[in-house]
Amino acid sequence: MDCRVPKKVIYWTGIYSPEVEAVSKEIQLLQANFGGTIYGISSQDFLRFSYKKKYFVHFNRPYRFATKLVPWFERKHDVSHIFHSFNNSYFLNTLNTKPIILTGATGGEILSPEKYQHISFLVAESQTDYDKLITAGHSPSKVKLIYPCADLPKADRTAVTCGQPGKFTVIFASSPFDCNYFEARGVHLLLKTALIMPEVDFYLLWRDWPRTVTEIKRLLGKENGYPNVHLVNENITNISTWYQKGHCVVAPFCTAELSKPCPNSVLEGLSLGKPALVSTKVGIAKLIRDTGSGITFAPRPSALANSIRELSAGYKSYAANCVPTANKHFSRESFIKSYQKLYDQALA
């Protein structure tokens, strides 16, 4: 693709682990097309950087680093692109000299318009967040809706068929990196549902987050009785091999504030023909419902259980809508073109 944007974009984010983390994958894809540098603040790494791959990550405290490091990096680039929550003060309060694009990739509280006066564009990754921004008084000319993409290799997209024999299997691939996020991501809701649906298998694809692996293993201890819940504790590089084992992907989020509005696991599942089960707290819930590519449910165990039964009963109909939905709304080409246009406008 011919990208006209100068290679002077800097991407500001949190944890940067493109091998396993969804937001990092989006940033890496943009960097591959437009060049630039990635600056991350992490709760995992003290200091990690690569001159060749052009990224720099440091521990999220002490925050006094921001007053020295952020302005230095900002001066060396033409456009700042924040990939974080809509209320991330670390970057919002420090960046101020170059055009800024803020993508609310992890949702977050919508601030008042005066808090974003120095922001060129606000990008929502779901219709729900877009509507919230407009309702909060932000100008429609400043607010854009750009969905992330299901960026799986083409070879992987043909490897999965719709529906597998045997027990109905649900895949959860939104593991939190902090134990405080368990409730928000619906981990407890999912386990409660597993208890009342022993006839269904649940696979938890759990990244090797040091802070949460111990806790999820404790919750799944034999004394708690979850014979139908299977923990896959590894940093999976080829996610499609695990989607082959399942019928659907679930995003049982209980709150929108601490969860991605457009979960990449759901998009990847759709691109492989796997319907989605998403709670009403997920930003793209309405899109999933309207396209018939899955089922939405209130974040309660009984409601999730009923949605699994409904999906199982009409599985072929839902599965047939998945790939067309992914191709229309979550394509790599649309993602790149949308941001190329936005960078051009910001530079202008």
Order of alpha helices (4+ residues) and beta strands (2+ residues): beta-alpha-beta-beta-beta-alpha-beta-alpha-beta-beta-alpha-beta-alpha-beta-alpha-alpha-beta-alpha-beta-alpha-beta-alpha-beta-alpha-beta-alpha-alpha-alpha-alpha
